[in-house]
């Protein structure tokens, strides 16, 4: 969330009384009477408006059900994150650059690689547009790294692309630019990358 106030809603399979602890070690069930109360509880749904500082927090929840003979406890931990910072694109490269080999079906193929400081989805295009308007996607699986193959049509040309990324709470990065060129006149070559003492 980008908001410090979390509306917590939990649901149990039976009427229960639930209490919680924020952060620290998970409490034992014998600590239940000393834990904090939900705003509403003692039924199937349990609510709390919780204000937390920026960062990652763990909400430890224990729920108790009395079946007349004994008290049964259920325990869960939930991750809460308050993130008010947009993601940052750490790198955006095209490889190979330059692209020297034309594909059999025509065009020149390179691959874009993007790395971000947060879990994101990314989109790209040839104009510097906002995230939702960019036409092409790296796929929509959130990750810190993204790659996609890109085919361009023209030889002896320079291409410019822009990328933007959005994190899981819909904050969008600044754009980052990459340029690469195509040149089929570059001669084919083979070079050894083996250390000299191995040869």
Secondary structure, 3 states (H helix, E strand, C coil): CCCCEEEEEEEEEEEEEEEEEECCCCCCHHHHHHCEECCECCEEEEEEEEECCCEEEEEEEEEEEECCCCEEEEEEEEEEEECCCCCCEEEEEEECCCECCECCCCCEEEEEEEEEEEEEEEEEECCCCCHHHCCEECCCCCEEEEEEEEEECCCCEEEEEEEEEEECCCCECCCEEEEEEECCCCCCCCCCCCCHHHC
